């Protein structure tokens, strides 16, 4: 038999229903939040093991945070503090994994800074703590990494590589001298560098270099070989 409920009791039951529903939603939300908490940060890298561990340690703050609330820019700001990192890719593998692929930067050259061996990375950064087995060229003089990278591009554009040279001499005027394969000093002009490198390539390709010590290209339209 149906019973009629007065208005006061009806509104009371409605209130109880919504309270129970809200409690259920909170529990459901908590369950979802737990489901999307970060449980793993996987780093795939070509860098040294000790540095990889250091990077992992710096990213520990990610654990147990909601994966949807993590901004890749925040992770990037941490990774950018490691000068040996060249490239990286950050991916969210839902529901609970951050996967980071890291590639080490190429080491191009080195110079001495405050009596300390300092390496130049292809990422444009100075790198101090590094074990290098391969032979790389030495930069002597005032070192501006961005200028060196720009000069590297010009060399490669004209058929050279850094491996062709043992030493780079840089001057305040912006001019470069090079030591080619540990025996020939090349004096380059400040201006019209591309044309000078084209001429240099022709000299190297067309001449016997055994008795050559200096190639001087500083004077326009004049080549001095000695």
ROMIMI-161160 format. One record per residue (C-alpha): residue number from 0; residue in one letter; z, y, x. Coordinates in steps of 0.1 Angstrom, whole numbers. Layout:
N
+------+------+-------+-------+-------+
: resi : resn :    up : north :  east :
+------+------+-------+-------+-------+
:  NUM :    A :     Z :     Y :     X :
...
+------+------+-------+-------+-------+
END
This chain:
226
+------+------+-------+-------+-------+
: resi : resn :    up : north :  east :
+------+------+-------+-------+-------+
:    0 :    X :     0 :     0 :     0 :
:    1 :    X :   -10 :    34 :    14 :
:    2 :    X :    17 :    59 :    22 :
:    3 :    X :    12 :    96 :    22 :
:    4 :    X :    27 :   115 :    52 :
:    5 :    X :    39 :   150 :    48 :
:    6 :    X :    22 :   177 :    69 :
:    7 :    X :    52 :   181 :    93 :
:    8 :    X :    51 :   144 :   103 :
:    9 :    X :    13 :   144 :   105 :
:   10 :    X :    13 :   172 :   131 :
:   11 :    X :    41 :   155 :   150 :
:   12 :    X :    20 :   123 :   153 :
:   13 :    X :   -10 :   143 :   164 :
:   14 :    X :    10 :   159 :   191 :
:   15 :    X :    24 :   125 :   203 :
:   16 :    X :   -12 :   111 :   203 :
:   17 :    X :   -25 :   139 :   226 :
:   18 :    X :     5 :   136 :   249 :
:   19 :    X :    -1 :    99 :   252 :
:   20 :    X :   -38 :   105 :   257 :
:   21 :    X :   -31 :   131 :   284 :
:   22 :    X :    -8 :   107 :   302 :
:   23 :    X :   -35 :    81 :   301 :
:   24 :    X :   -60 :   106 :   315 :
:   25 :    X :   -37 :   116 :   343 :
:   26 :    X :   -33 :    80 :   352 :
:   27 :    X :   -71 :    75 :   350 :
:   28 :    X :   -76 :   106 :   371 :
:   29 :    X :   -51 :    94 :   397 :
:   30 :    X :   -69 :    61 :   398 :
:   31 :    X :  -102 :    78 :   404 :
:   32 :    X :   -88 :   100 :   430 :
:   33 :    X :   -74 :    70 :   449 :
:   34 :    X :  -108 :    53 :   445 :
:   35 :    X :  -126 :    82 :   462 :
:   36 :    X :  -101 :    88 :   490 :
:   37 :    X :  -116 :    85 :   524 :
:   38 :    X :  -106 :    52 :   540 :
:   39 :    X :  -129 :    50 :   570 :
:   40 :    X :  -146 :    75 :   594 :
:   41 :    X :  -172 :    55 :   612 :
:   42 :    X :  -186 :    71 :   644 :
:   43 :    X :  -218 :    57 :   659 :
:   44 :    X :  -225 :    73 :   692 :
:   45 :    X :  -241 :    72 :   727 :
:   46 :    X :  -212 :    91 :   742 :
:   47 :    X :  -185 :    78 :   765 :
:   48 :    X :  -158 :    57 :   750 :
:   49 :    X :  -129 :    81 :   759 :
:   50 :    X :  -147 :   111 :   743 :
:   51 :    X :  -156 :    90 :   712 :
:   52 :    X :  -118 :    83 :   708 :
:   53 :    X :  -110 :   120 :   712 :
:   54 :    X :  -136 :   128 :   685 :
:   55 :    X :  -121 :   102 :   662 :
:   56 :    X :   -86 :   116 :   667 :
:   57 :    X :   -98 :   151 :   658 :
:   58 :    X :  -112 :   138 :   625 :
:   59 :    X :   -81 :   119 :   614 :
:   60 :    X :   -73 :   147 :   589 :
:   61 :    X :  -101 :   134 :   567 :
:   62 :    X :   -83 :   102 :   558 :
:   63 :    X :   -69 :   100 :   523 :
:   64 :    X :   -87 :   132 :   512 :
:   65 :    X :  -111 :   131 :   483 :
:   66 :    X :  -146 :   125 :   496 :
:   67 :    X :  -160 :   150 :   471 :
:   68 :    X :  -138 :   178 :   484 :
:   69 :    X :  -149 :   174 :   520 :
:   70 :    X :  -175 :   199 :   532 :
:   71 :    X :  -198 :   188 :   560 :
:   72 :    X :  -195 :   223 :   575 :
:   73 :    X :  -158 :   217 :   582 :
:   74 :    X :  -167 :   185 :   601 :
:   75 :    X :  -195 :   203 :   620 :
:   76 :    X :  -171 :   230 :   631 :
:   77 :    X :  -150 :   203 :   648 :
:   78 :    X :  -180 :   185 :   664 :
:   79 :    X :  -194 :   217 :   678 :
:   80 :    X :  -163 :   221 :   699 :
:   81 :    X :  -174 :   190 :   720 :
:   82 :    X :  -199 :   203 :   745 :
:   83 :    X :  -213 :   169 :   753 :
:   84 :    X :  -226 :   164 :   718 :
:   85 :    X :  -263 :   171 :   714 :
:   86 :    X :  -271 :   161 :   679 :
:   87 :    X :  -252 :   146 :   650 :
:   88 :    X :  -257 :   135 :   614 :
:   89 :    X :  -230 :   134 :   588 :
:   90 :    X :  -233 :   111 :   558 :
:   91 :    X :  -210 :   104 :   529 :
:   92 :    X :  -211 :    67 :   519 :
:   93 :    X :  -195 :    67 :   485 :
:   94 :    X :  -169 :    60 :   474 :
:   95 :    X :  -147 :    62 :   506 :
:   96 :    X :  -166 :    63 :   539 :
:   97 :    X :  -177 :    91 :   562 :
:   98 :    X :  -204 :    80 :   587 :
:   99 :    X :  -212 :   102 :   617 :
:  100 :    X :  -241 :    95 :   641 :
:  101 :    X :  -237 :   113 :   674 :
:  102 :    X :  -262 :   116 :   702 :
:  103 :    X :  -251 :   129 :   736 :
:  104 :    X :  -269 :   159 :   750 :
:  105 :    X :  -292 :   155 :   780 :
:  106 :    X :  -278 :   168 :   813 :
:  107 :    X :  -305 :   190 :   829 :
:  108 :    X :  -289 :   205 :   860 :
:  109 :    X :  -257 :   216 :   876 :
:  110 :    X :  -242 :   246 :   894 :
:  111 :    X :  -209 :   255 :   911 :
:  112 :    X :  -187 :   278 :   890 :
:  113 :    X :  -153 :   288 :   905 :
:  114 :    X :  -156 :   259 :   930 :
:  115 :    X :  -161 :   235 :   902 :
:  116 :    X :  -192 :   214 :   895 :
:  117 :    X :  -205 :   225 :   861 :
:  118 :    X :  -233 :   208 :   842 :
:  119 :    X :  -260 :   223 :   820 :
:  120 :    X :  -267 :   205 :   787 :
:  121 :    X :  -299 :   206 :   768 :
:  122 :    X :  -278 :   219 :   739 :
:  123 :    X :  -273 :   251 :   759 :
:  124 :    X :  -236 :   244 :   767 :
:  125 :    X :  -216 :   241 :   799 :
:  126 :    X :  -201 :   207 :   805 :
:  127 :    X :  -174 :   202 :   831 :
:  128 :    X :  -159 :   167 :   828 :
:  129 :    X :  -188 :   144 :   832 :
:  130 :    X :  -198 :   115 :   854 :
:  131 :    X :  -235 :   117 :   864 :
:  132 :    X :  -252 :    89 :   883 :
:  133 :    X :  -287 :   103 :   882 :
:  134 :    X :  -299 :   130 :   906 :
:  135 :    X :  -303 :   163 :   889 :
:  136 :    X :  -313 :   197 :   903 :
:  137 :    X :  -289 :   223 :   916 :
:  138 :    X :  -290 :   259 :   903 :
:  139 :    X :  -281 :   285 :   929 :
:  140 :    X :  -273 :   321 :   921 :
:  141 :    X :  -265 :   339 :   889 :
:  142 :    X :  -266 :   313 :   861 :
:  143 :    X :  -277 :   322 :   826 :
:  144 :    X :  -281 :   289 :   807 :
:  145 :    X :  -304 :   303 :   780 :
:  146 :    X :  -327 :   318 :   806 :
:  147 :    X :  -328 :   285 :   824 :
:  148 :    X :  -337 :   267 :   792 :
:  149 :    X :  -365 :   292 :   786 :
:  150 :    X :  -377 :   286 :   822 :
:  151 :    X :  -376 :   248 :   816 :
:  152 :    X :  -399 :   252 :   786 :
:  153 :    X :  -424 :   272 :   807 :
:  154 :    X :  -423 :   245 :   834 :
:  155 :    X :  -430 :   217 :   809 :
:  156 :    X :  -457 :   237 :   792 :
:  157 :    X :  -475 :   238 :   826 :
:  158 :    X :  -472 :   201 :   834 :
:  159 :    X :  -439 :   201 :   854 :
:  160 :    X :  -406 :   185 :   848 :
:  161 :    X :  -371 :   193 :   861 :
:  162 :    X :  -373 :   160 :   881 :
:  163 :    X :  -400 :   176 :   903 :
:  164 :    X :  -375 :   200 :   918 :
:  165 :    X :  -343 :   197 :   937 :
:  166 :    X :  -331 :   232 :   936 :
:  167 :    X :  -336 :   264 :   915 :
:  168 :    X :  -327 :   297 :   930 :
:  169 :    X :  -322 :   325 :   905 :
:  170 :    X :  -319 :   362 :   912 :
:  171 :    X :  -306 :   392 :   894 :
:  172 :    X :  -341 :   406 :   891 :
:  173 :    X :  -350 :   376 :   868 :
:  174 :    X :  -371 :   360 :   895 :
:  175 :    X :  -370 :   323 :   904 :
:  176 :    X :  -376 :   303 :   936 :
:  177 :    X :  -379 :   266 :   935 :
:  178 :    X :  -375 :   237 :   960 :
:  179 :    X :  -402 :   212 :   952 :
:  180 :    X :  -393 :   176 :   960 :
:  181 :    X :  -368 :   185 :   986 :
:  182 :    X :  -392 :   201 :  1011 :
:  183 :    X :  -414 :   230 :   998 :
:  184 :    X :  -400 :   264 :   988 :
:  185 :    X :  -419 :   280 :   960 :
:  186 :    X :  -415 :   318 :   955 :
:  187 :    X :  -425 :   329 :   920 :
:  188 :    X :  -431 :   364 :   907 :
:  189 :    X :  -409 :   380 :   880 :
:  190 :    X :  -439 :   387 :   858 :
:  191 :    X :  -469 :   367 :   846 :
:  192 :    X :  -450 :   335 :   852 :
:  193 :    X :  -472 :   312 :   832 :
:  194 :    X :  -503 :   322 :   853 :
:  195 :    X :  -483 :   316 :   885 :
:  196 :    X :  -473 :   281 :   873 :
:  197 :    X :  -509 :   273 :   865 :
:  198 :    X :  -519 :   283 :   900 :
:  199 :    X :  -490 :   263 :   915 :
:  200 :    X :  -501 :   232 :   896 :
:  201 :    X :  -536 :   235 :   910 :
:  202 :    X :  -523 :   239 :   946 :
:  203 :    X :  -501 :   208 :   943 :
:  204 :    X :  -529 :   188 :   928 :
:  205 :    X :  -556 :   198 :   952 :
:  206 :    X :  -538 :   202 :   986 :
:  207 :    X :  -522 :   180 :  1012 :
:  208 :    X :  -486 :   192 :  1011 :
:  209 :    X :  -474 :   174 :  1042 :
:  210 :    X :  -475 :   204 :  1065 :
:  211 :    X :  -466 :   229 :  1038 :
:  212 :    X :  -432 :   246 :  1038 :
:  213 :    X :  -437 :   277 :  1016 :
:  214 :    X :  -459 :   286 :   986 :
:  215 :    X :  -455 :   323 :   979 :
:  216 :    X :  -470 :   335 :   946 :
:  217 :    X :  -450 :   368 :   944 :
:  218 :    X :  -480 :   391 :   951 :
:  219 :    X :  -505 :   393 :   923 :
:  220 :    X :  -539 :   378 :   931 :
:  221 :    X :  -527 :   366 :   965 :
:  222 :    X :  -515 :   332 :   976 :
:  223 :    X :  -495 :   327 :  1008 :
:  224 :    X :  -492 :   292 :  1022 :
:  225 :    X :  -472 :   285 :  1053 :
+------+------+-------+-------+-------+
END
